[in-house]
Amino acid sequence: MTDDKKKMTAQGTSVGADDGQSISQNSKTTIPDPDEKSNSPERDLEELYRKMGRMSDPAYLHTLTLDELMDNVFEGKSAVIENLLYAGAYILAGAPKIGKSFLVAQIAHHVSTGQELWGYKTHQGTVLYLALEDDESRLQRRMFRMFGVEGTSSLHFATNAKMIGSGLDEQLEKFVREHSNTKLIIVDTLQKVREAVSDSYSYSSDYEVIGKLKQFADRYGICVLIVHHTRKQPAGDSFEMISGTTGLLGCADGALLMQKEKRTDSKATLEVVGRDQPDQRLYLSKDQESLVWDLDHAENELWKQPPDSVLEAVAKIVSADNREWEGSPTELAQAIQTDMAVNRLTKHLNVNAGRLLEEHQVKYENKTKHAGRRIQLTYMVVEASAFEVIE
């Protein structure tokens, strides 16, 4: 009797970490096949009507499940300078006259020419620098001292601009439409484009002014870098020194805080925080001849993502000679010869689509059609400043 019970127990043993079997193999039998055909047009239409009915309810709250979230493919935040600046709204703050304008001029020049900055990879593109506290003569002397006479048609300057909400939005939109490869807009300084409504600003007004610039940056997928000042009072968190309320930093995607121990020092620290990059502290020194900021060292080494064997295998399917591939998720799993469950494979690629494009120049698309899910891979090539499909 005891032996029979043992046999019955052995037959019902669960699989997974306890018995050493791989999760991907076990999951293959429990996760539905995403290649399954979609509903009939009639059922799709009925579901659409039901959804429209729910949305018409004044108390409707749009939600999605974790499974639905993982089924989406989102465009990642494109890097302007990897691990420093990404698409979105950023604040560069520091005390007056400590070298912020020289730093943003350096950033502008490196992005417009595609040169690395302190070893960080830069994605070349058009830059608009609103140098609103300078005139053209000072800009000419500064850029000559920093970079000599070698110019670039991708770096544009303006010394006058309208206010946020009173024409600046339209000016920036017109510029971006005329220069489709725009990567970075620098506003130097925030106070020059902000309408004075009172002697002191509230959290909501601070949040709103950065919010408008962030909405613009998100709409066009560019970085807007806003130069601002710090206050004199010490703070427990160094970023609390940014002049104004916490609404400025709260709305921004990231911030760079520049500080010196003494105003006459040729050395400075640059603290970097953000939603899309690791926190860093960089130690800079200014070249006394060119006034360019050089990197002495970073406080900690950046964490690097380990290689992803799935992405590497997918990337090998397409190439310059075989630029496109299309098939079902099951066919993709067979093509890369993986034992990963098909459902897990597609979700892994959904999440890492940006990395696949960034590291391997392969664009990934996952679309639902009446015949079921279809995966499309397109080999991309970097030419000048943008990913372009080879014709």
Stockholm file with secondary structure:
# STOCKHOLM 1.0

chainA/1-391         MTDDKKKMTAQGTSVGADDGQSISQNSKTTIPDPDEKSNSPERDLEELYRKMGRMSDPAYLHTLTLDELMDNVFEGKSAVIENLLYAGAYILAGAPKIGKSFLVAQIAHHVSTGQELWGYKTHQGTVLYLALEDDESRLQRRMFRMFGVEGTSSLHFATNAKMIGSGLDEQLEKFVREHSNTKLIIVDTLQKVREAVSDSYSYSSDYEVIGKLKQFADRYGICVLIVHHTRKQPAGDSFEMISGTTGLLGCADGALLMQKEKRTDSKATLEVVGRDQPDQRLYLSKDQESLVWDLDHAENELWKQPPDSVLEAVAKIVSADNREWEGSPTELAQAIQTDMAVNRLTKHLNVNAGRLLEEHQVKYENKTKHAGRRIQLTYMVVEASAFEVIE
#=GR chainA/1-391 SS CHHHHHHHHHHTCCCSGGGTCCHHHHHTTTSCCTTSCCCCHHHHHHHHHHHHHHHTSTTCCCCCCHHHHHTCCCCCCCEEETTTEESEEEEEEECTTSSHHHHHHHHHHHHHHTCCBTTBCBCCCEEEEEETTCCHHHHHHHHHHHHTTCCCTTEEEESCCCCTTTTHHHHHHHHHHHCTTEEEEEEECGGGTSCCCSSSCCHHHHHHHHHHHHHHHHHHTCEEEEEEEBCSSCCSSGGGGBSSCTHHHHHSSEEEEEECSSTTCSEEEEEEEESSSCCEEEEEEECTTTCCEEEEEESSCCCCCCCCHHHHHHHTTCCSSSCEEEECHHHHHHHTTCCSCHHHHHHHHHHTHHHHHHHHCEEEEEEEETTEEEEEEEECEEETTEEECCC
#=GC SS_cons         CHHHHHHHHHHTCCCSGGGTCCHHHHHTTTSCCTTSCCCCHHHHHHHHHHHHHHHTSTTCCCCCCHHHHHTCCCCCCCEEETTTEESEEEEEEECTTSSHHHHHHHHHHHHHHTCCBTTBCBCCCEEEEEETTCCHHHHHHHHHHHHTTCCCTTEEEESCCCCTTTTHHHHHHHHHHHCTTEEEEEEECGGGTSCCCSSSCCHHHHHHHHHHHHHHHHHHTCEEEEEEEBCSSCCSSGGGGBSSCTHHHHHSSEEEEEECSSTTCSEEEEEEEESSSCCEEEEEEECTTTCCEEEEEESSCCCCCCCCHHHHHHHTTCCSSSCEEEECHHHHHHHTTCCSCHHHHHHHHHHTHHHHHHHHCEEEEEEEETTEEEEEEEECEEETTEEECCC
//
